[in-house]
C-alpha cells in the first residue's frame, strides 16, 4: 500500500490547537488536546460560579442594608414578606438600591413590614 501524504487540514487543526494552548507552561503544553478540553470545561464551570457568586453578593448587601435600617432581623423574613405581598423584586436591583439609595429601600421595606 502506498503512503498517503496528509494534506494541510490536519496540520491546520494542530496549529489551531497549539495557538489555544500556547500560554500553558511546562508539561501542560505537551498534551494539547487534553489541556484544551480541561480549559474549556473550567471556563464553563467558572461562568456558572460567577452567577452564584454575584447572587451571594447581592443577598449579603441586601441583608446588611435591612439590618442597618433595623426594620427586619434577617434577609429571609424580608424576602418571605415580599413574596407574601406578591412583590417580586430582582435581587440585583434591590442590592443596587441598598447601596445607592438607602432611603428608597426603607420606603420599600416599611410598608411591607407594617
N, C-alpha and C positions, 0 to 999 in steps of 0.2 A: 504494500500500500504506500502510495506516495505521501510525502509530508505536505501538510496543508499550512500555508502561511496565514496566520491570523491577520485580519485587517486592522484598521485603525479604531474600530468601535470598542474593543476590549481595552486597548491602551487608553483611549479617551475616558472610559469608565474608571480605570485605575487612577489616572491622574486627577480626575474629579474627586475621587475619594481621598487621595493624598492631600489635595488642597484643603479639604474639610478638616483633616486631622493634622495639618502641618504645625499647628500650635502645640500639640501634645509633645511631652518631653520624655526622654529615656525609652524604656521598653514599651511604653504605650504607643509609640509611633510605629512599632513593628507590626502590630496586629490591627491593621487599619479597619477592616470590616467590623470586627467585634467592638472596637472603641467607638466607631461611628454609631452603631446601634445603641451602645450604652449611653453615649452623649445625648442622642435624641430622646431616649427613654427618660433620662434625668431632666431634660428640658421640659418634657411633657408633665412629669411629676411636679416640677417647680412651678409651672403655670397654675396647677391646681392648688399647690401650697400657698401661692401668692394670694389667691382668693380667700383662703381660710385665714391667713394672717391679717388681711385687711378687715375682714369681718370681726375678728377678735379685737383689733384696734378700735373699731367703731364702737363696739359694745363697751370697752373699757372707758372710752371718752364719755359716752352717754351716762354710764354708771357714775363716773366721777362728778359730772355736772349735776346729776339728780341728787346725789348725796350732799354736795356742796350747797345746793339750794334748800336742803333739809325738807323737801317735800315728800320724798319716799326713802324708805330704808334700804331698798335694793332695786336693781335694774329689773329683775324678774317680775316683781309686783307691778312696776310701771308698764312693762310690756303686756302683762296679763290684763291690766285695766284698759290699755289701748285696744286690745282685741275684744274685750267685753263691750266696749262702746263702738266697735266696728270702725275704728280709726286706724287704718293700716298705713303706717309711715315707713318709709325706707330708712334703714339704719344708717346708711351713708349720709343721707340728708339730715337726719337727727344729730349725727355726730358733728356735721359742719355747723349746724345751728348752735350746738353746745359750745363750740369753740368761738365762733364769730359773734354770736348774739345771745348771751345768756338770758336777757330779759324776754326775748321771744320764746325761748324754751320754757321759761317759767309760766308764760302765758298759755302755752300748750299743756303744761303739766297741771296747773292749778285747777282748771275746770274738770279735768278728768278725775282728780282725787276727790273733789267735793261732790 
